[in-house]
Amino acid sequence: MTEARGYAPRLWALVGQALWRRARRRLRAGPAYRWRYAGRTPERILVAPPDLRLADPQTAADIYRGRFPFAGHVVEASGQSPFHLEVGNSAWLEDLHGFRWLRHMREAGTDLAAANARALVSEWIAAHGRRISGPAWDPAVTSRRVIAWLQHSAIVLQGAEYPFYRSFLKLLAVQIRYLRSMAPEMTDGEERLRARIALAFAALSLPAPASALRNAVRNLSDELERQILPDGGHISRNPAAILELLADLLPLRQTFANQAEALPPALMGAIDRMLPALRFFRHQDGTLAHFNGVGVTIHNRIASVLRHDDTIGAPLMHAPHSGYERMVAGGTTVIADTGPPPPPEVSRNAQAGCLSFELSSGRQLIIVNAGVDSFGTRDFRPLSRATAAHSTATVNDASSCRFNLSPRLERIAGTAMVEGPRRVECERIEQGGMQGFVARHDGYVSRFGIIHERQLVLSRDGARLDGVDRFFTSGGRSASGRTRDLVALRFHLHPDVRLAGDDAGRLVAESPRGGEWTFSCDDVEPSVEESIFFAGLAGPQRSHQIVLNFRASEAPEIAWTLMRTRQAAPV
């Protein structure tokens, strides 16, 4: 009970905010307010914004056959409308009602695909167009649907008869008015920003008074300036959020240009910051570093976004506002988390990985964090968010952060982070061609009185990474008196990497591409344990981890080295 006192007020504050938002949203969707969403039906769509997300005509063929492969889950409709099916997978339902899959019909480009798209939209209108309720009308889902209907209106309306044409435009206008009302009540973060993006798309794509565009631009600019940090990161500290938002912001920029409207400075500035930030988090194999909610990376998605990056320069090496460090030399890339947790309101996907790092050599990931399973069961989420799933130190098998894992409260406030490091300090090292940093966090002070400090230095040629982990009390004294505190330093290996021993008894991480990295530590004997990589393309994969187990009292400072003993063959 004593341990709960520190974070209980924050948790109950989140619950109170969530209940208040829920009450206001229910009121705005109730019969007394529904008249607000009635109004004039636009006569036409002026422009269909572009869509940068990858499309596959085979998926259009699957949908035509009644197979709906959304969110890593396939549902067979068996001749029924998918909008009448009882499906327990919430992520699948969100994808279904979000309509982003219309891009596959557009890519197919056939009359059959257009007719199927029109039929499915018509089924949705019949099933959900008369009543604002349920997952179909969640504001976050509505935002994605509005954008998708505008982007793919050409394929939906291809060959449409006038009654469907009017019905489509009428319900599109209702959703826009509903979203305009609900956006202020949405939970803070990426989805609220996407709602503002959807409303800006609508103001540009449909006939509307100039005041509608001015209001949309003002609200969008406010969210961009608040949510996109000066170094291009997102306030959630999730690198994947940058990719997802750019996939909407770049088409919005193009739509402003197509309509000969002045580009809002906040939109232009946000994109200019976010593109280099996306490259900051990318390893040489094209994947995003696995921090704070990143799962599977589809390489072509990043490439399709980065084609719009006109800077073509080297990525940033220091992201102080987002709280990350990057080091690159000789084909080696190291990315580390050196920042405090995000605000609780945007921490639903945040992980307890402070001072964790990832190392890639050429196009091979060597040291990783476990990441998240983007499409699988949510049962693994608490495990993937724990500090033990990251390449950093745990004290007494505890995480440096705590989350709301109560099933009862989760339904109200989500799985927000309710306690974590309050002070994280970091100093960059640049000396004689070497790159590195020294950072420390106080995430274990409240429970164990211990501060963790980590120093990483990458050699000039990128062939050696030297690390030092220190543990001391909040008063700055050595942890030599902490006889009961057990520390585990973890180095998770990518599933493709195999461990072997060399003649000196050291551990050698062997890349399938022929590269080798040798791990050594003179202070503690390393052990090898099983691990799991949640972010595998086909789901969670078994892997291994190198672990240094010791007592803080016996080894308050641990030095270790990762050395490249053989270069991987070029791809």
C-alpha positions as CSV (number, residue, x, y, z in Angstrom):
1,M,0.0,0.0,0.0
2,T,2.9,2.3,0.7
3,E,4.2,1.9,-2.8
4,A,0.9,2.8,-4.3
5,R,0.7,6.2,-2.7
6,G,3.1,7.8,-5.2
7,Y,1.1,7.0,-8.4
8,A,-2.5,6.5,-7.1
9,P,-3.3,10.3,-7.4
10,R,-2.1,10.3,-11.0
11,L,-4.0,7.2,-11.9
12,W,-7.3,8.5,-10.4
13,A,-6.8,11.8,-12.1
14,L,-6.6,9.9,-15.4
15,V,-9.7,8.0,-14.5
16,G,-11.5,11.2,-13.7
17,Q,-10.5,12.8,-16.9
18,A,-11.5,9.8,-18.9
19,L,-15.0,9.6,-17.3
20,W,-15.6,13.3,-17.9
21,R,-14.6,12.9,-21.6
22,R,-16.8,9.8,-21.9
23,A,-19.8,11.6,-20.4
24,R,-19.4,14.6,-22.7
25,R,-19.0,12.3,-25.7
26,R,-22.1,10.4,-24.9
27,L,-24.0,13.6,-24.5
28,R,-22.8,14.9,-27.8
29,A,-23.8,11.7,-29.5
30,G,-27.2,11.5,-27.8
31,P,-30.6,12.3,-29.4
32,A,-30.7,15.8,-28.0
33,Y,-27.5,16.8,-29.8
34,R,-27.9,14.8,-33.0
35,W,-29.6,17.7,-34.7
36,R,-26.3,19.4,-34.7
37,Y,-25.0,17.0,-37.3
38,A,-27.8,17.6,-39.8
39,G,-27.2,20.2,-42.4
40,R,-26.6,21.0,-46.1
41,T,-25.3,18.1,-48.2
42,P,-22.3,19.2,-50.4
43,E,-22.9,18.9,-54.1
44,R,-19.6,17.4,-55.0
45,I,-16.1,16.5,-53.9
46,L,-13.6,19.1,-55.3
47,V,-10.5,17.1,-55.0
48,A,-9.5,13.6,-53.8
49,P,-6.4,13.8,-51.7
50,P,-3.5,11.3,-52.4
51,D,-2.8,8.3,-50.2
52,L,0.8,7.3,-49.5
53,R,0.0,4.0,-47.8
54,L,0.9,0.9,-49.6
55,A,-1.8,-0.9,-51.6
56,D,-2.1,-4.5,-52.8
57,P,-4.6,-5.5,-55.5
58,Q,-4.5,-9.1,-54.1
59,T,-6.1,-7.8,-50.9
60,A,-8.9,-6.3,-53.0
61,A,-9.4,-9.7,-54.5
62,D,-9.5,-11.3,-51.0
63,I,-12.2,-8.8,-49.9
64,Y,-14.2,-9.5,-53.0
65,R,-14.2,-13.2,-52.0
66,G,-15.4,-12.4,-48.5
67,R,-12.0,-12.7,-46.8
68,F,-11.1,-9.6,-44.7
69,P,-7.5,-9.6,-43.6
70,F,-7.2,-6.7,-41.2
71,A,-4.9,-6.1,-38.2
72,G,-3.2,-9.4,-38.7
73,H,-6.5,-11.3,-38.4
74,V,-8.5,-12.8,-41.2
75,V,-12.3,-13.1,-41.0
76,E,-14.4,-15.1,-43.4
77,A,-17.7,-13.3,-44.1
78,S,-19.3,-16.4,-45.6
79,G,-21.7,-14.4,-47.7
80,Q,-22.7,-12.0,-45.0
81,S,-21.9,-8.3,-44.7
82,P,-18.8,-7.8,-42.6
83,F,-20.6,-5.0,-40.8
84,H,-23.1,-7.5,-39.4
85,L,-20.5,-9.9,-38.1
86,E,-19.9,-10.4,-34.4
87,V,-16.0,-10.2,-34.1
88,G,-14.3,-9.9,-30.8
89,N,-11.0,-8.5,-32.2
90,S,-11.2,-4.8,-31.5
91,A,-8.2,-3.9,-33.8
92,W,-9.9,-5.8,-36.7
93,L,-13.1,-3.8,-36.1
94,E,-11.2,-0.5,-36.1
95,D,-9.6,-1.4,-39.4
96,L,-12.9,-2.5,-40.9
97,H,-14.8,0.7,-39.9
98,G,-11.7,2.9,-40.7
99,F,-12.0,2.0,-44.4
100,R,-8.3,2.5,-45.2
101,W,-8.6,-0.8,-47.1
102,L,-10.3,1.1,-49.9
103,R,-6.8,1.9,-51.2
104,H,-6.5,-1.8,-52.3
105,M,-9.6,-1.3,-54.5
106,R,-8.1,1.8,-56.0
107,E,-4.9,-0.1,-56.7
108,A,-6.9,-2.8,-58.4
109,G,-8.4,-0.2,-60.6
110,T,-11.1,-2.4,-62.1
111,D,-14.9,-1.9,-62.5
112,L,-15.4,-4.9,-60.3
113,A,-13.2,-3.4,-57.5
114,A,-15.1,-0.1,-57.8
115,A,-18.5,-1.9,-57.6
116,N,-17.3,-3.9,-54.6
117,A,-16.1,-0.7,-52.9
118,R,-19.4,1.0,-53.5
119,A,-21.3,-2.0,-52.2
120,L,-19.4,-2.2,-49.0
121,V,-19.7,1.6,-48.4
122,S,-23.5,1.2,-49.0
123,E,-23.7,-1.7,-46.5
124,W,-21.9,0.4,-43.9
125,I,-24.3,3.3,-44.5
126,A,-27.3,1.0,-44.1
127,A,-25.9,-0.7,-40.9
128,H,-24.4,2.3,-39.1
129,G,-25.4,5.5,-40.9
130,R,-28.6,6.2,-39.0
131,R,-27.3,5.7,-35.4
132,I,-24.2,7.3,-33.9
133,S,-23.0,4.6,-31.5
134,G,-20.6,1.7,-31.1
135,P,-17.0,1.2,-32.4
136,A,-18.0,2.4,-35.8
137,W,-18.5,5.9,-34.5
138,D,-15.5,6.1,-32.2
139,P,-14.0,9.5,-33.0
140,A,-10.6,8.0,-33.8
141,V,-12.1,5.5,-36.2
142,T,-14.3,8.2,-37.7
143,S,-11.2,10.4,-38.4
144,R,-9.6,7.6,-40.4
145,R,-12.9,6.8,-42.2
146,V,-13.4,10.5,-43.3
147,I,-9.8,10.7,-44.7
148,A,-10.3,7.3,-46.5
149,W,-13.6,8.3,-48.0
150,L,-12.2,11.5,-49.3
151,Q,-9.0,9.9,-50.6
152,H,-10.8,7.1,-52.4
153,S,-14.0,8.8,-53.3
154,A,-13.1,8.4,-57.0
155,I,-13.2,4.6,-56.8
156,V,-16.2,4.5,-54.5
157,L,-18.2,6.9,-56.8
158,Q,-17.1,5.4,-60.1
159,G,-20.2,4.3,-61.9
160,A,-22.5,5.3,-59.0
161,E,-26.1,6.2,-59.4
162,Y,-27.4,9.5,-58.1
163,P,-29.1,8.2,-55.0
164,F,-25.9,6.6,-53.7
165,Y,-23.9,9.6,-54.7
166,R,-26.1,11.9,-52.6
167,S,-26.3,9.4,-49.7
168,F,-22.5,9.1,-49.7
169,L,-22.0,12.9,-49.6
170,K,-24.7,13.4,-47.0
171,L,-23.2,10.9,-44.6
172,L,-19.7,12.2,-45.2
173,A,-20.9,15.7,-44.2
174,V,-22.6,14.2,-41.0
175,Q,-19.4,12.5,-40.0
176,I,-17.4,15.8,-40.5
177,R,-19.8,17.7,-38.3
178,Y,-19.8,15.0,-35.7
179,L,-16.0,14.9,-35.7
180,R,-15.8,18.7,-35.5
181,S,-17.9,18.4,-32.3
182,M,-16.0,15.5,-30.8
183,A,-12.4,16.5,-31.5
184,P,-12.1,18.6,-28.4
185,E,-13.2,15.7,-26.2
186,M,-10.8,13.2,-27.7
187,T,-8.0,11.7,-25.7
188,D,-4.8,13.7,-26.1
189,G,-2.2,12.4,-28.6
190,E,-2.0,11.1,-32.1
191,E,-5.7,10.4,-32.7
192,R,-6.7,13.9,-31.7
193,L,-4.2,15.3,-34.1
194,R,-5.5,13.0,-36.8
195,A,-9.0,14.3,-36.2
196,R,-7.7,17.8,-36.9
197,I,-6.0,16.5,-40.1
198,A,-9.3,14.9,-41.2
199,L,-11.2,18.2,-40.7
200,A,-8.5,20.1,-42.7
201,F,-8.8,17.5,-45.5
202,A,-12.6,18.0,-45.5
203,A,-12.4,21.8,-45.6
204,L,-10.1,21.6,-48.7
205,S,-11.9,18.7,-50.5
206,L,-15.5,19.8,-50.1
207,P,-17.3,23.1,-51.0
208,A,-17.1,25.1,-47.7
209,P,-17.0,28.7,-46.6
210,A,-13.6,30.3,-46.1
211,S,-14.2,30.4,-42.4
212,A,-14.3,26.6,-42.2
213,L,-10.8,26.3,-43.7
214,R,-9.6,29.1,-41.4
215,N,-10.9,27.3,-38.3
216,A,-9.6,23.9,-39.5
217,V,-6.1,25.4,-40.1
218,R,-6.1,27.2,-36.8
219,N,-7.0,24.0,-34.8
220,L,-4.6,21.9,-36.8
221,S,-1.8,24.4,-36.2
222,D,-2.4,24.4,-32.5
223,E,-2.2,20.7,-32.3
224,L,0.9,20.4,-34.5
225,E,2.8,23.0,-32.4
226,R,1.8,21.3,-29.2
227,Q,2.3,17.6,-30.3
228,I,5.3,17.8,-32.6
229,L,8.5,18.6,-30.7
230,P,11.2,20.9,-31.8
231,D,13.4,18.0,-32.9
232,G,10.5,16.4,-34.9
233,G,9.5,13.7,-32.4
234,H,6.0,13.2,-31.1
235,I,5.0,13.9,-27.5
236,S,4.2,10.2,-27.1
237,R,7.9,9.4,-27.8
238,N,6.7,6.6,-30.1
239,P,8.8,6.7,-33.3
240,A,6.0,4.9,-35.2
241,A,3.7,7.8,-34.5
242,I,6.0,10.0,-36.7
243,L,5.6,7.6,-39.6
244,E,1.8,7.3,-39.2
245,L,1.3,11.0,-38.9
246,L,3.5,11.8,-41.9
247,A,1.5,9.4,-44.0
248,D,-1.5,11.8,-43.4
249,L,0.4,15.2,-43.2
250,L,2.3,14.8,-46.5
251,P,-1.0,14.2,-48.6
252,L,-2.5,17.1,-46.7
253,R,0.4,19.3,-47.8
254,Q,-0.1,18.2,-51.4
255,T,-3.9,18.9,-51.2
256,F,-3.2,22.5,-50.1
257,A,-0.9,22.8,-53.1
258,N,-3.5,21.3,-55.5
259,Q,-6.2,23.7,-54.2
260,A,-3.8,26.7,-54.5
261,E,-4.2,27.4,-50.8
262,A,-1.4,28.9,-48.7
263,L,0.5,26.2,-46.8
264,P,0.1,26.8,-43.0
265,P,3.5,27.6,-41.5
266,A,2.8,25.1,-38.7
267,L,2.2,22.3,-41.1
268,M,5.2,23.1,-43.2
269,G,7.4,23.4,-40.1
270,A,6.1,20.1,-38.6
271,I,6.8,18.1,-41.8
272,D,10.3,19.7,-42.1
273,R,11.1,18.5,-38.6
274,M,9.4,15.1,-38.7
275,L,11.1,13.8,-41.9
276,P,14.7,14.0,-40.4
277,A,13.3,12.6,-37.1
278,L,11.9,9.6,-39.0
279,R,15.4,8.9,-40.4
280,F,16.9,9.4,-36.9
281,F,15.0,6.3,-35.7
282,R,15.7,4.2,-38.8
283,H,18.4,1.4,-38.8
284,Q,20.2,0.7,-42.0
285,D,18.0,-2.3,-42.7
286,G,15.1,0.0,-42.9
287,T,13.4,-0.8,-39.6
288,L,12.5,1.6,-36.9
289,A,14.2,1.3,-33.5
290,H,12.0,-0.5,-31.0
291,F,11.1,2.1,-28.4
292,N,7.8,3.1,-26.8
293,G,5.4,1.1,-28.9
294,V,7.2,0.3,-32.2
295,G,6.3,-3.1,-33.6
296,V,6.8,-4.5,-37.1
297,T,8.2,-2.1,-39.6
298,I,7.1,-2.4,-43.2
299,H,10.2,-1.1,-45.0
300,N,8.4,0.1,-48.1
301,R,6.1,2.3,-46.0
302,I,9.0,4.2,-44.7
303,A,10.6,4.5,-48.1
304,S,7.3,5.8,-49.6
305,V,7.3,8.6,-46.9
306,L,11.0,9.4,-47.1
307,R,10.8,10.0,-50.8
308,H,9.3,13.3,-49.9
309,D,12.3,14.3,-47.8
310,D,14.1,17.0,-49.7
311,T,16.9,17.5,-47.2
312,I,18.7,14.2,-48.1
313,G,21.3,14.9,-45.4
314,A,22.6,12.9,-42.5
315,P,20.0,12.3,-39.8
316,L,20.2,14.2,-36.5
317,M,22.5,12.6,-33.9
318,H,20.9,14.2,-30.9
319,A,17.2,14.5,-30.2
320,P,17.1,16.2,-26.8
321,H,13.4,17.1,-26.8
322,S,12.3,13.6,-27.7
323,G,15.0,12.1,-25.4
324,Y,17.0,9.9,-27.7
325,E,20.7,9.6,-28.8
326,R,22.1,8.3,-32.1
327,M,25.6,7.2,-32.9
328,V,26.8,6.1,-36.4
329,A,30.3,5.1,-37.5
330,G,31.8,2.5,-39.9
331,G,28.5,0.8,-40.7
332,T,27.4,0.6,-37.1
333,T,24.3,2.4,-35.7
334,V,23.4,2.8,-32.1
335,I,20.1,4.4,-31.0
336,A,19.4,4.9,-27.3
337,D,16.5,6.0,-25.1
338,T,17.8,8.8,-22.8
339,G,14.5,10.6,-22.0
340,P,11.8,10.6,-19.3
341,P,8.4,9.0,-19.9
342,P,5.9,10.9,-22.0
343,P,3.0,12.6,-20.2
344,P,0.5,10.1,-18.8
345,E,-2.3,11.2,-21.2
346,V,-0.2,10.0,-24.2
347,S,1.6,7.0,-22.6
348,R,-0.8,4.2,-23.6
349,N,1.9,2.6,-25.7
350,A,4.9,3.8,-23.7
351,Q,7.5,1.3,-22.4
352,A,9.8,1.2,-19.4
353,G,13.0,1.2,-21.5
354,C,14.9,4.2,-20.1
355,L,18.6,3.9,-21.0
356,S,18.0,1.0,-23.3
357,F,19.8,0.8,-26.7
358,E,19.8,-1.0,-30.0
359,L,22.8,-1.8,-32.1
360,S,22.8,-2.7,-35.8
361,S,25.8,-3.6,-38.0
362,G,25.2,-2.9,-41.6
363,R,21.8,-4.2,-42.4
364,Q,21.7,-6.6,-39.5
365,L,20.1,-5.8,-36.1
366,I,22.4,-7.3,-33.3
367,I,21.2,-5.8,-29.9
368,V,17.5,-5.0,-29.8
369,N,14.6,-4.3,-27.5
370,A,11.7,-6.7,-27.6
371,G,9.3,-4.3,-29.3
372,V,5.5,-5.0,-29.4
373,D,3.4,-7.5,-31.3
374,S,1.5,-5.1,-33.5
375,F,-1.2,-7.6,-34.6
376,G,-1.4,-10.3,-32.0
377,T,-3.1,-10.8,-28.7
378,R,-2.8,-8.0,-26.2
379,D,-1.9,-10.4,-23.5
380,F,1.8,-9.9,-24.3
381,R,1.6,-6.1,-24.0
382,P,2.5,-5.9,-20.3
383,L,5.5,-8.1,-20.9
384,S,6.7,-6.1,-23.8
385,R,6.4,-2.9,-21.9
386,A,8.5,-4.1,-18.9
387,T,12.1,-3.0,-18.4
388,A,13.2,-6.6,-18.6
389,A,12.1,-6.6,-22.3
390,H,14.7,-3.9,-23.0
391,S,18.5,-3.8,-23.3
392,T,19.1,-2.0,-20.1
393,A,19.3,-2.7,-16.4
394,T,16.6,-3.9,-14.0
395,V,16.8,-3.7,-10.2
396,N,15.2,-6.5,-8.2
397,D,13.4,-7.6,-11.3
398,A,11.2,-4.5,-11.2
399,S,10.4,-2.1,-14.0
400,S,11.5,1.5,-13.9
401,C,7.9,2.5,-14.7
402,R,4.5,1.4,-13.6
403,F,1.4,1.0,-15.7
404,N,-2.3,0.9,-15.1
405,L,-2.9,-2.8,-15.5
406,S,-6.2,-3.1,-13.6
407,P,-8.7,-4.6,-16.0
408,R,-11.5,-2.5,-14.4
409,L,-9.7,0.8,-14.7
410,E,-8.2,-0.1,-18.1
411,R,-11.6,0.0,-19.7
412,I,-11.9,3.6,-18.5
413,A,-8.4,5.1,-18.6
414,G,-6.5,2.6,-20.8
415,T,-3.0,1.3,-20.0
416,A,-1.4,4.6,-19.2
417,M,2.0,4.9,-17.5
418,V,1.3,6.2,-14.0
419,E,4.8,6.3,-12.6
420,G,8.4,6.4,-14.0
421,P,11.6,8.3,-13.9
422,R,11.0,11.9,-13.1
423,R,14.5,13.1,-13.8
424,V,16.6,11.9,-16.7
425,E,19.9,13.7,-17.4
426,C,22.0,13.2,-20.5
427,E,25.3,14.6,-21.7
428,R,26.6,14.0,-25.3
429,I,30.2,12.9,-25.8
430,E,32.0,14.0,-29.0
431,Q,35.8,13.5,-28.7
432,G,38.5,12.5,-31.1
433,G,36.0,11.0,-33.6
434,M,34.3,9.0,-30.8
435,Q,30.6,9.4,-30.2
436,G,28.6,8.7,-27.0
437,F,26.7,9.9,-24.0
438,V,26.4,9.6,-20.3
439,A,22.8,9.5,-19.0
440,R,21.2,8.6,-15.7
441,H,17.6,8.1,-14.4
442,D,15.9,8.0,-11.0
443,G,13.2,5.4,-11.8
444,Y,14.3,3.2,-9.0
445,V,14.8,5.8,-6.4
446,S,11.3,5.8,-4.9
447,R,11.4,2.0,-4.3
448,F,15.1,1.1,-3.9
449,G,17.0,4.4,-3.5
450,I,19.2,3.6,-6.6
451,I,20.1,5.7,-9.6
452,H,21.2,4.0,-12.8
453,E,23.8,5.7,-14.9
454,R,24.9,4.4,-18.3
455,Q,27.8,5.5,-20.5
456,L,28.0,4.4,-24.1
457,V,30.9,5.3,-26.4
458,L,31.2,4.2,-30.1
459,S,34.7,4.1,-31.5
460,R,35.7,6.2,-34.5
461,D,35.6,3.2,-36.9
462,G,32.4,1.8,-35.4
463,A,34.0,-1.5,-34.5
464,R,33.8,-1.1,-30.8
465,L,31.0,-0.1,-28.3
466,D,32.2,0.5,-24.7
467,G,29.6,0.6,-22.0
468,V,29.8,1.4,-18.3
469,D,26.8,1.0,-16.0
470,R,26.9,2.6,-12.6
471,F,24.6,2.3,-9.6
472,F,24.6,4.8,-6.8
473,T,22.2,6.2,-4.2
474,S,20.1,9.3,-4.6
475,G,22.7,11.1,-2.5
476,G,25.4,10.4,-5.0
477,R,27.2,7.7,-2.9
478,S,28.2,4.3,-4.1
479,A,25.7,1.5,-4.0
480,S,28.2,-0.7,-2.2
481,G,26.0,-0.8,0.8
482,R,23.0,-2.1,-1.1
483,T,23.5,-5.7,-0.2
484,R,19.9,-6.8,-1.0
485,D,19.5,-5.1,-4.4
486,L,20.0,-7.5,-7.4
487,V,20.8,-6.0,-10.7
488,A,20.4,-7.6,-14.1
489,L,22.0,-6.0,-17.2
490,R,20.2,-7.4,-20.3
491,F,21.4,-7.4,-23.9
492,H,18.6,-8.9,-26.1
493,L,19.7,-10.4,-29.4
494,H,17.7,-10.2,-32.6
495,P,16.2,-13.7,-33.4
496,D,18.4,-14.0,-36.5
497,V,21.6,-13.7,-34.4
498,R,23.2,-16.8,-33.0
499,L,25.4,-17.0,-30.0
500,A,28.6,-19.1,-29.8
501,G,31.8,-19.1,-27.7
502,D,35.3,-18.3,-28.9
503,D,38.6,-19.8,-27.7
504,A,38.8,-17.2,-24.9
505,G,35.4,-18.2,-23.5
506,R,33.8,-15.0,-24.7
507,L,30.3,-14.8,-26.2
508,V,30.2,-14.2,-30.0
509,A,27.0,-12.9,-31.7
510,E,27.0,-14.3,-35.2
511,S,25.0,-12.5,-37.9
512,P,23.5,-14.6,-40.7
513,R,25.2,-12.2,-43.1
514,G,28.6,-13.3,-41.8
515,G,29.4,-10.5,-39.3
516,E,30.5,-11.2,-35.7
517,W,30.3,-9.2,-32.5
518,T,32.1,-10.3,-29.4
519,F,30.7,-9.5,-25.9
520,S,33.1,-9.3,-23.0
521,C,32.9,-8.2,-19.4
522,D,35.7,-8.6,-16.9
523,D,33.6,-7.7,-13.8
524,V,30.8,-10.3,-14.1
525,E,30.5,-13.6,-15.8
526,P,27.8,-13.3,-18.5
527,S,25.1,-15.9,-18.8
528,V,22.8,-16.7,-21.7
529,E,19.0,-16.8,-21.2
530,E,16.0,-17.3,-23.5
531,S,14.2,-14.2,-24.7
532,I,11.4,-13.3,-27.0
533,F,11.2,-10.7,-29.8
534,F,7.6,-9.5,-30.0
535,A,8.1,-7.5,-33.1
536,G,8.7,-10.3,-35.5
537,L,7.0,-10.1,-38.9
538,A,5.2,-13.4,-38.4
539,G,4.5,-12.7,-34.7
540,P,6.6,-13.2,-31.5
541,Q,9.9,-15.1,-32.1
542,R,12.2,-16.9,-29.7
543,S,15.6,-15.3,-29.2
544,H,18.4,-15.1,-26.6
545,Q,19.7,-12.5,-24.3
546,I,23.1,-12.0,-22.6
547,V,22.6,-11.2,-19.0
548,L,24.9,-9.9,-16.3
549,N,23.5,-10.7,-12.8
550,F,25.1,-9.1,-9.7
551,R,24.4,-7.3,-6.5
552,A,24.7,-3.6,-6.5
553,S,26.8,-3.8,-3.4
554,E,29.4,-6.1,-5.1
555,A,29.7,-4.3,-8.4
556,P,28.4,-0.7,-8.3
557,E,30.2,-0.1,-11.6
558,I,30.2,-2.6,-14.5
559,A,32.2,-2.1,-17.7
560,W,31.5,-4.2,-20.8
561,T,32.4,-4.2,-24.5
562,L,30.9,-5.2,-27.8
563,M,33.6,-5.5,-30.4
564,R,33.1,-6.3,-34.1
565,T,35.5,-9.2,-34.8
566,R,34.3,-9.8,-38.4
567,Q,32.6,-7.5,-40.9
568,A,29.4,-8.7,-42.5
569,A,29.4,-9.3,-46.2
570,P,28.0,-6.4,-48.2
571,V,24.5,-6.8,-49.4
